[in-house]
Every structure is written in structure tokens, then in C-alpha cells.
Amino acid sequence: MRKFVYIAVIALGCIFQTDSFAVQYGDLYGVEWCPCNPDDQYDQNGSVVLGKTVMCPCDSMYEGYDRTMEKDLRKVQHKVKQKVEQAKNFKYYVGFDYNKSQMETSAEKIGFNNLVFSPTNGFEVPSDTIFDDQDNIGIVIGTRPHNNFGIELFYNRTYNDNTVTQIDNTSLNNTDYHMVNTYITKYQAFGLDLLGYLPVTEYFDFIAFVGLGQYNFDTEARFETHYLESGNAALDQAEFDLSEDKIAWRVGLGFQFNIARGLVLRSMYRYISLNTDAIDYLQEFSVGLRFLF
């Protein structure tokens, strides 16, 4: 009988402890239950309607997880911003330039031989008489893939042949000559330039460049001499071609203004090294527009 009483007391104690002091769900180790998405509906045990159950560490550990997520999101946002900036800087454009070229000749005089009216040792003309300043129009196609770097293809051509006429009276071989000399010069060029940009503000950039170009010069010298021979008027004529082709390197400096959305005003100075038989180098002063798209 006494054993039965002891057993009954122990059983009642277990039942009482189970009802009053049982460990509640989630009390162990400070664990809470939460869904993946706070908007999802879930029951008191943390089971999401879709059947997912996610255990979230409470308070401090969850805050650490949240900070890690924010850090990762900032990295993603930074990379996206970089890509957007790259896309914004990657601009194509076409442009037009007006160029004023000053030629520096290789020799003070240019000699012409085998002229009927010339002395035995030939006939010489001052080189700056033949080669004068040139005006040309340039067309460019370019891109600026980076804020500090760009590439540009160019084509230049004199829009009007430069003609110099020299009229002179001279005496050669004891004969008085009335001379009419005409010199016609023109050229075209094409090539590639590598540009470096130094942005000062959103609207203003300094520019430096280096490049190569193929230059084709076409120069004609025409001579007419009028004189009296045995009392009668006589005329001698001669023509010479001084055409030259040369690959030249180019360097220059300049600046540009972003005067409107998609429209840029640019001014440049260029030095072009030629070293041909007739022309040493060109200095080119340029102003133009760039249309971005």
C-alpha cells in the first residue's frame, strides 16, 4: 500500500510539473522563429503558410545578419553606379573643324631646271612664295569610352586651292622677260589621334593628344615668260609637279566647352612633323564642334 502511495505522488508531481513548469517553445537558448518574408502569414511555431520554417537568431545575431546584408547591398549599388558612369561616359560623336595651317619650309628656295628661259644652273624661287598658309576643313568621328581617354579618326582637306601669282620683270641671258608665275598648292590628310582629357568642371575639359596621319600634298608650279625676240612677241611655258606623300606624327593641346546637351565647342593647337623635301612641319590652329550621341 505504501509503495502504491509513493508511485501515485510521483506521477502527480510529473503531471503538475508538465502543466506548470514545462519549457515553452522557443525559450531554450533564446531562439525565436520567423518567416523569410515578414509579410508572410505564419503560425505561433514559425511555420510559414507555404510550409517553410526559418529559424532566425534573435536580437544581436539578427542585427549582425542585417548589417551584413546592408554591406552587401552597398557593394552591389556601388558596382551598379560604376557601370552607369561608364555607360554615361561611353559617348560617340561626329565633328567638324575649321583649321588654319602655317607651313614651315625645309629650304629657303626651290630650284627648277630645264627651263628655256632659265640660266644654265637653273631657276630658283623663294619657297615661302610657293607654300603659303592653308585653310582646310576637317571631319572627325570619335568616341570617349573613359572620362580621361578618347579616340578620334580625322580627315582634312583644303576647301580651296591656294593660288599665288607672281608677276615680275627680269633679265636673263641678256633678254628682258616679263614673267607670270603661278603656284597652286593643296593637300589632304587622314589618320588617328589618341586623346587624353583632364576634366576641370562638368562643362570644361583640357585636352592633349598624339597621333599619326597620312598627308598628301599636291603642288603645281606654272611659268609663263613673255619677251621680244627679233622684234616679235614670244612666249615660253613650263609646268612642274611637286606632289609629296608623307606619314607624319601629330601632337597638340586644347580645350573644350560643353555648351549644350550633346554639343561641344573645341579649340586646338596641333604640331605636325613632316620632314619632306619641301615642307618641314605644319602648325595648325583649329576651332570646331562635336555632336554627341
C-alpha positions in Angstrom: 0.0 0.0 0.0 2.8 2.4 0.9 4.5 1.7 -2.5 1.4 2.5 -4.3 1.1 5.9 -2.5 4.7 6.8 -3.4 4.1 5.9 -7.0 0.9 8.0 -7.1 2.6 11.0 -5.6 5.5 10.8 -8.1 3.0 10.5 -11.0 1.0 13.5 -9.8 4.2 15.5 -9.4 5.2 14.8 -13.0 1.8 15.8 -14.3 1.9 19.0 -12.2 5.4 19.8 -13.4 4.4 19.2 -17.0 1.4 21.5 -16.8 3.0 24.3 -14.8 6.7 24.2 -15.4 7.1 22.7 -18.9 9.7 24.5 -21.0 7.8 26.7 -23.5 8.6 26.6 -27.3 11.4 29.0 -28.1 12.6 29.5 -24.5 15.7 27.4 -25.0 18.9 29.3 -26.0 16.9 32.4 -26.7 15.7 31.2 -30.1 12.9 32.8 -32.0 11.1 31.7 -35.1 10.3 34.0 -38.0 9.5 33.7 -41.7 11.7 34.6 -44.7 9.4 37.4 -45.5 7.9 39.5 -42.7 4.8 39.9 -44.9 4.1 36.2 -44.9 1.5 34.8 -42.6 2.8 32.2 -40.1 1.6 30.5 -37.0 3.0 30.6 -33.5 5.5 27.9 -34.2 7.1 29.9 -37.0 5.7 27.7 -39.8 5.0 29.8 -43.0 1.9 29.0 -44.9 3.9 27.7 -47.8 5.5 25.1 -45.4 8.9 26.9 -45.0 10.3 27.2 -41.4 13.2 29.5 -40.9 15.0 29.9 -37.5 16.2 33.5 -37.1 18.7 34.2 -34.3 17.3 36.8 -32.0 18.3 40.4 -31.5 22.1 40.7 -31.6 22.8 37.9 -34.1 19.9 39.0 -36.3 21.2 42.6 -36.2 24.6 41.3 -37.4 22.9 39.5 -40.2 21.1 42.7 -41.1 24.3 44.7 -41.2 25.9 42.1 -43.4 23.0 42.4 -45.8 23.3 46.2 -45.9 27.0 45.9 -46.6 26.5 43.6 -49.5 23.7 45.8 -50.9 26.1 48.8 -50.7 28.7 46.8 -52.7 26.1 46.0 -55.3 24.9 49.6 -55.5 28.5 50.8 -55.9 29.2 48.4 -58.8 25.9 49.4 -60.5 26.8 53.1 -60.1 30.2 52.4 -61.7 28.6 50.7 -64.6 26.2 53.5 -65.0 29.0 56.0 -65.0 30.9 54.0 -67.6 27.9 53.9 -69.8 27.4 57.6 -69.4 31.0 58.4 -70.4 31.0 56.0 -73.4 29.9 58.5 -76.0 30.2 58.5 -79.7 30.4 61.7 -81.7 31.0 63.3 -85.1 32.5 66.7 -85.6 33.6 69.4 -87.9 36.7 71.7 -87.7 38.0 74.8 -89.4 41.8 74.6 -89.5 44.3 77.3 -90.3 47.7 75.8 -91.2 51.0 77.6 -91.3 53.7 75.8 -93.3 57.4 75.9 -92.5 59.5 75.0 -95.5 62.6 72.9 -95.4 64.7 75.2 -97.7 64.7 78.9 -98.4 64.5 78.4 -102.2 63.1 75.8 -104.6 65.1 75.2 -107.8 63.6 74.5 -111.2 65.9 73.2 -114.0 65.5 72.8 -117.8 63.5 75.9 -118.3 64.0 77.5 -121.8 64.4 80.9 -120.3 66.5 79.9 -117.2 70.2 80.2 -116.8 72.4 77.1 -117.1 72.4 76.4 -113.4 68.6 76.6 -113.1 66.0 78.9 -111.8 65.2 79.4 -108.1 62.1 80.6 -106.4 61.7 81.5 -102.7 59.9 78.6 -101.0 57.6 80.9 -99.0 56.4 82.2 -102.3 55.1 78.8 -103.3 54.0 77.4 -100.0 51.6 79.7 -98.2 49.2 79.3 -95.3 46.4 76.9 -95.9 42.8 76.8 -94.8 41.1 73.4 -94.5 38.0 71.7 -93.3 38.2 68.7 -91.0 35.7 65.9 -90.4 36.1 63.7 -87.3 34.5 60.6 -85.9 35.3 59.7 -82.3 34.5 58.1 -79.0 35.2 58.7 -75.3 35.0 55.4 -73.5 36.5 56.8 -70.4 36.3 60.2 -68.7 40.1 60.6 -69.3 40.6 58.9 -72.6 39.3 59.1 -76.2 40.0 58.0 -79.8 39.4 60.1 -82.9 39.6 59.5 -86.6 40.0 62.5 -88.8 40.0 63.6 -92.4 41.2 67.1 -93.5 41.1 68.6 -97.0 41.8 72.1 -98.3 38.4 73.5 -99.3 40.0 75.9 -101.8 43.3 75.6 -103.8 45.8 78.1 -102.6 47.0 80.1 -105.7 49.9 82.5 -105.6 50.7 84.5 -108.7 54.0 86.3 -109.1 54.5 88.9 -111.8 58.0 90.2 -112.4 60.2 91.8 -114.9 63.7 90.3 -115.1 66.6 90.0 -117.4 68.0 86.5 -118.1 70.7 85.7 -120.7 70.7 89.3 -122.0 66.9 89.1 -122.7 64.3 91.1 -120.9 61.5 88.8 -119.6 58.0 89.6 -118.4 57.3 86.7 -116.1 54.0 85.4 -114.8 54.4 82.5 -112.3 51.5 80.7 -110.7 51.8 78.3 -107.8 48.9 76.1 -106.8 49.0 74.1 -103.6 46.5 71.8 -101.8 46.6 68.8 -99.5 44.5 66.3 -97.7 45.2 64.2 -94.7 43.6 61.3 -92.7 44.6 59.4 -89.6 44.0 58.6 -85.9 44.6 60.5 -82.7 44.7 59.3 -79.1 43.2 61.9 -76.8 43.7 62.5 -73.0 41.1 64.6 -71.1 41.6 66.5 -67.9 38.1 67.4 -66.6 38.1 70.7 -64.7 34.3 71.0 -64.3 31.3 69.2 -65.6 31.4 71.6 -68.6 35.1 72.2 -69.3 38.0 69.9 -70.2 41.6 70.3 -71.1 42.8 68.1 -73.9 46.2 66.7 -75.1 46.7 64.3 -78.0 49.2 62.3 -80.0 48.5 60.7 -83.4 49.6 59.7 -86.9 48.4 61.0 -90.2 48.9 60.3 -93.9 49.5 63.7 -95.7 49.2 64.1 -99.4 50.5 67.4 -100.9 49.8 68.4 -104.5 51.7 71.5 -105.7 51.9 72.8 -109.2 54.3 75.5 -110.5 53.4 77.1 -113.8 55.8 79.5 -115.5 54.9 81.9 -118.4 57.6 84.2 -119.8 56.8 86.9 -122.3 59.7 88.5 -124.2 60.6 90.1 -127.5 62.6 88.0 -130.0 63.7 89.8 -133.2 61.1 92.4 -132.5 58.3 89.9 -132.2 56.4 88.8 -129.0 57.3 85.3 -127.9 56.0 83.1 -125.1 57.7 80.2 -123.2 55.7 78.0 -120.8 56.6 75.2 -118.3 54.8 73.3 -115.6 56.3 71.3 -112.7 54.6 68.9 -110.2 55.9 69.0 -106.6 53.5 66.4 -105.1 54.6 64.5 -102.0 53.1 61.9 -99.7 54.2 61.5 -96.1 53.2 59.8 -92.9 53.6 62.3 -90.1 53.2 62.3 -86.3 51.0 64.9 -84.6 50.8 66.3 -81.1 48.6 69.1 -79.7 46.9 70.8 -76.8 43.5 72.4 -76.5 40.3 72.7 -74.5 36.5 72.2 -75.0 33.3 73.5 -73.5 30.1 71.5 -73.2 27.9 74.4 -74.4 24.7 72.4 -74.6 23.4 68.8 -74.1 25.2 66.8 -76.8 27.0 69.8 -78.2 30.7 70.6 -77.5 32.8 73.6 -78.7 36.5 72.7 -79.1 39.7 74.7 -79.8 43.0 73.0 -80.6 46.7 73.7 -81.5 48.5 71.0 -83.5 52.1 70.5 -84.4 52.6 68.2 -87.4 56.1 66.9 -88.2 56.5 66.2 -91.9 60.2 66.5 -92.9 59.5 66.3 -96.7 61.9 67.7 -99.3 59.8 71.0 -99.4 58.0 71.2 -96.0 59.5 70.8 -92.6 56.4 71.0 -90.4 52.9 72.4 -90.0 51.3 74.4 -87.2 47.6 74.1 -87.2 45.1 76.3 -85.3 41.6 74.8 -85.1 38.1 75.5 -83.9 35.2 73.1 -84.2 32.1 71.4 -82.9 31.3 67.9 -81.7 27.9 66.4 -81.8 27.5 63.6 -79.2 25.0 60.7 -79.5 
